[in-house]
């Protein structure tokens, strides 16, 4: 025997009598019409066949679902409960069928997405409503780079796609550049250089700064190192942080300044300000969307195309030039 839990108790199903979807559809039609004649016409089936299907269903369930006479059909208490559950099952089956078709067409399913603070600021706010509008049955499962390393996650399959810094230094992955961010100077609000509207690179010579190990962010490390090297000034690294939020905390404590992507402006804590660099060209770092080579998922391709479309339009995030910028 099989027990089916309903709101009013437990209905016992006879294992020998399987309940099929057609039984549920027939029962719902009769229950809504309260007439075998009208239900048969609605289902385009013969009335005797419909009556037989309902009797099979009641035998399988083990209780009477309908009170019926020659001129009267009514739901029993068990029938009312069963009707609610039957409708729910049919609705879920219809929904599951639609999702399966959309998944085959690359328009539904789950994607595990690796992200990091710059993407959180520059890409996700514009991407979320676009996904909701164009791919409403896509569920994004976001993973911070501090929880799941994006490269290792893509290689292992823990991530389907990830936002990463370019250039990509890994084999077996494909990527597309989405945008470039300018580097800015982030410094304590009381720092002497904060009085300037823009800061010449030469002013950074031998000033205490917060740096990052190259293995943690090769692109950001190399951009800052290249700036110092080309300007022929000395970098005075007084501390290191393993992420941009750690940089902000050390800057807030007054240990020095940091060179960070301009998306960080949205995350500045109290007592910390920023200034653009006075140089041409201004150093930049890129954000890529990356995925594992050989992943031919239509859902992934549709998502990547949507991301590229999202990033091809102007955003409200700051794009700094050498013009004066207020703190």
C-alpha positions in Angstrom: 0.0 0.0 0.0 1.1 3.6 -0.6 0.1 6.4 1.8 -0.6 9.9 0.3 -0.7 12.6 3.0 -3.5 15.2 2.5 -4.6 18.1 4.6 -7.4 16.1 6.2 -5.4 13.0 7.0 -3.9 10.1 5.0 -5.4 8.5 1.9 -4.2 5.0 1.1 -3.5 4.1 -2.5 -3.7 0.5 -3.8 -0.3 -0.3 -5.3 -2.0 -2.5 -8.0 -4.0 0.5 -9.2 -1.7 3.2 -10.5 -3.1 6.8 -10.5 -2.2 8.3 -13.9 -2.3 11.9 -15.0 -5.4 11.3 -17.1 -7.3 10.2 -13.9 -6.4 13.5 -12.3 -7.5 15.5 -15.4 -10.8 13.6 -15.6 -11.5 14.0 -11.9 -10.7 17.8 -12.0 -13.1 18.3 -15.0 -15.9 16.4 -13.3 -15.3 18.2 -10.0 -15.4 21.6 -11.7 -18.4 20.9 -13.9 -20.3 18.8 -11.3 -21.7 17.0 -14.2 -20.4 13.9 -16.1 -22.2 15.0 -19.2 -20.6 18.5 -19.3 -17.2 17.0 -18.2 -17.3 14.4 -21.0 -18.0 17.1 -23.6 -15.2 19.3 -22.2 -12.8 16.3 -22.4 -14.1 15.2 -25.7 -14.6 11.6 -24.5 -17.5 9.3 -24.0 -19.4 9.6 -20.7 -19.3 5.8 -19.9 -15.5 5.9 -20.4 -15.3 9.0 -18.1 -17.4 7.2 -15.4 -15.1 4.2 -15.6 -12.0 6.3 -15.1 -13.4 8.0 -12.0 -14.3 4.6 -10.5 -10.8 3.4 -11.2 -9.4 6.5 -9.5 -11.7 6.1 -6.4 -10.6 2.4 -6.2 -6.9 3.4 -6.3 -7.4 6.2 -3.7 -9.5 3.9 -1.5 -12.2 6.5 -0.7 -15.2 7.9 -2.3 -14.5 11.2 -4.0 -17.9 12.0 -5.5 -21.5 11.7 -4.4 -23.5 11.0 -7.5 -27.0 10.1 -8.5 -28.8 10.2 -11.8 -29.3 14.0 -11.5 -26.7 15.1 -8.9 -22.9 15.2 -8.6 -21.2 16.6 -5.5 -17.7 16.4 -4.0 -17.2 14.5 -0.7 -15.0 16.0 1.9 -12.2 13.7 0.7 -13.0 14.8 -2.8 -12.5 18.5 -2.0 -9.1 17.8 -0.5 -8.1 15.5 -3.4 -9.2 18.2 -5.9 -6.8 20.8 -4.3 -3.9 18.3 -4.5 -4.8 17.1 -8.0 -4.9 20.7 -9.3 -1.5 21.4 -7.7 0.0 18.2 -9.3 -1.3 19.1 -12.7 0.0 22.7 -12.4 3.5 21.5 -11.4 3.6 18.9 -14.2 2.7 21.7 -16.7 5.3 24.0 -15.1 7.9 21.2 -15.2 7.2 20.4 -18.9 7.5 24.1 -19.8 10.8 24.4 -17.9 12.2 21.2 -19.5 11.4 22.6 -23.0 13.0 26.0 -22.1 16.1 24.2 -20.7 16.5 22.4 -24.0 16.3 25.7 -25.7 18.8 27.3 -23.3 16.2 29.5 -21.5 15.8 27.8 -18.1 17.8 26.1 -15.4 20.5 26.9 -12.8 23.9 28.5 -13.4 26.6 28.7 -10.7 28.3 32.1 -11.2 31.6 33.2 -9.7 31.8 36.9 -8.9 34.0 39.5 -7.1 33.4 43.0 -5.8 34.0 44.9 -9.0 31.5 42.7 -10.9 29.1 43.1 -8.0 29.2 46.8 -8.5 29.7 47.2 -12.2 27.8 44.3 -13.7 25.3 42.6 -11.5 23.0 45.5 -10.7 22.3 46.0 -14.4 22.3 42.3 -15.2 19.8 41.1 -12.7 16.8 42.9 -14.2 17.9 42.0 -17.7 18.0 38.3 -16.7 14.5 38.6 -15.0 13.1 40.1 -18.2 14.9 38.0 -20.9 15.5 34.7 -19.0 12.9 34.6 -16.2 13.3 30.9 -15.6 17.1 31.1 -15.1 18.3 30.9 -11.5 21.7 32.4 -10.8 23.6 30.9 -7.9 26.3 33.4 -7.0 29.6 32.5 -5.4 32.1 35.1 -4.1 35.7 34.6 -5.1 36.5 34.5 -1.4 34.3 31.3 -1.0 35.0 29.6 -4.4 38.2 30.4 -6.3 36.9 31.3 -9.8 39.6 29.5 -11.9 39.6 26.4 -9.7 35.8 26.5 -9.7 35.6 26.6 -13.5 38.1 23.9 -13.9 36.4 21.5 -11.4 32.9 22.2 -12.6 31.8 23.8 -9.4 31.2 27.0 -11.4 29.5 27.2 -14.8 30.7 30.7 -15.5 32.7 33.4 -13.6 33.6 37.1 -13.7 37.3 37.4 -13.4 40.1 39.9 -13.9 41.9 39.7 -17.3 44.1 38.6 -18.8 43.2 35.0 -18.1 46.2 33.0 -17.1 44.7 29.5 -17.3 44.5 26.8 -19.9 41.2 25.1 -20.8 39.1 28.2 -20.3 37.5 30.6 -22.7 36.6 34.2 -22.0 35.3 37.5 -23.3 36.2 40.9 -22.2 33.3 42.9 -20.8 34.7 46.3 -19.7 37.8 48.1 -18.5 38.1 50.0 -15.2 40.5 52.9 -14.6 42.8 52.8 -11.6 42.2 55.6 -9.0 44.0 56.6 -5.8 42.2 55.7 -2.7 43.5 57.6 0.4 42.5 58.8 3.9 40.4 62.0 3.7 43.0 63.8 5.9 45.9 62.8 3.6 47.8 65.9 2.2 47.2 64.7 -1.4 43.4 64.7 -0.7 43.6 68.5 -1.1 44.3 68.1 -4.8 41.6 67.5 -7.4 43.9 65.2 -9.4 47.1 63.6 -8.4 50.2 63.5 -10.6 51.9 60.1 -10.6 55.2 61.7 -9.5 53.6 62.7 -6.2 53.4 59.0 -5.3 57.1 58.6 -5.1 58.2 56.8 -1.9 54.7 57.5 -0.3 53.4 54.7 2.0 51.0 52.5 0.0 49.0 49.3 0.5 49.8 46.6 -2.1 48.5 43.1 -3.1 50.5 40.0 -3.7 50.6 39.2 -7.4 49.2 35.6 -7.0 46.0 37.1 -5.6 45.4 39.6 -8.4 48.0 39.5 -11.1 46.2 42.2 -13.3 45.9 44.7 -10.5 49.4 44.1 -9.2 50.9 44.4 -12.7 49.0 47.6 -13.5 50.3 49.3 -10.4 53.9 48.0 -10.9 53.9 49.2 -14.5 52.7 52.6 -13.4 55.6 53.0 -11.0 58.1 51.6 -13.4 57.1 53.9 -16.3 57.1 56.9 -14.0 60.5 55.8 -12.6 59.3 56.3 -9.0 59.8 54.2 -5.9 57.0 52.1 -4.4 57.0 52.2 -0.6 54.8 49.3 0.4 54.0 49.4 4.1 51.3 46.7 4.2 49.5 44.1 2.0 45.9 43.1 1.8 44.5 40.0 0.1 41.4 41.8 -1.3 40.1 45.3 -2.1 37.9 45.4 1.0 41.0 44.8 3.1 42.7 47.6 1.2 39.9 50.0 2.2 40.2 49.0 5.9 44.0 49.7 5.9 43.5 53.0 4.1 40.8 53.9 6.6 43.3 53.2 9.4 45.7 55.8 7.8 48.5 53.4 6.9 48.8 54.7 3.4 47.0 55.0 0.0 46.0 52.3 -2.5 45.7 52.0 -6.3 42.3 50.4 -6.9 39.8 50.0 -9.7 37.2 52.8 -9.9 34.3 50.5 -9.0 35.6 50.7 -5.5 34.1 54.3 -5.2 30.7 52.6 -4.5 32.2 50.9 -1.4 34.3 53.7 0.2 33.9 53.7 4.0 33.7 56.9 6.1 37.0 58.8 6.2 38.2 57.4 2.9 38.1 59.4 -0.4 39.5 59.0 -3.9 41.2 61.1 -6.6 41.9 60.4 -10.2 45.4 60.0 -11.5 46.9 62.8 -13.6 48.5 60.7 -16.4 47.9 59.7 -19.9 46.9 57.1 -20.5 45.3 56.2 -17.2 46.1 52.6 -16.2 43.2 50.2 -16.6 42.2 46.6 -15.6 39.6 44.5 -17.3 36.7 42.3 -16.2 36.1 39.2 -18.2 33.4 36.6 -18.3 35.0 33.1 -18.4 33.8 29.5 -18.8 35.3 26.1 -19.3 36.3 25.2 -22.9 34.0 22.5 -24.3 31.0 23.6 -22.3 28.4 23.7 -25.1 25.4 24.4 -22.8 22.8 26.5 -24.6 21.9 28.0 -21.3 25.5 29.1 -20.8 25.8 30.6 -24.3 22.5 32.5 -23.8 23.7 33.9 -20.5 27.1 35.0 -21.8 25.4 36.7 -24.7 23.1 38.5 -22.3 26.1 39.6 -20.1 27.9 40.9 -23.2 24.8 42.8 -24.3 24.4 44.2 -20.7 28.0 45.5 -20.7 27.9 47.0 -24.1 25.5 49.8 -23.0 26.7 52.8 -20.9 26.4 52.3 -17.1 26.1 54.8 -14.3 29.3 53.6 -12.7 32.0 56.3 -12.8 34.4 56.6 -15.8 37.1 58.9 -14.6 39.2 61.3 -16.7 41.8 63.9 -15.8 39.0 66.3 -15.0 38.6 67.4 -11.4 36.4 65.0 -9.3 34.9 66.0 -6.0 35.2 63.7 -3.0 
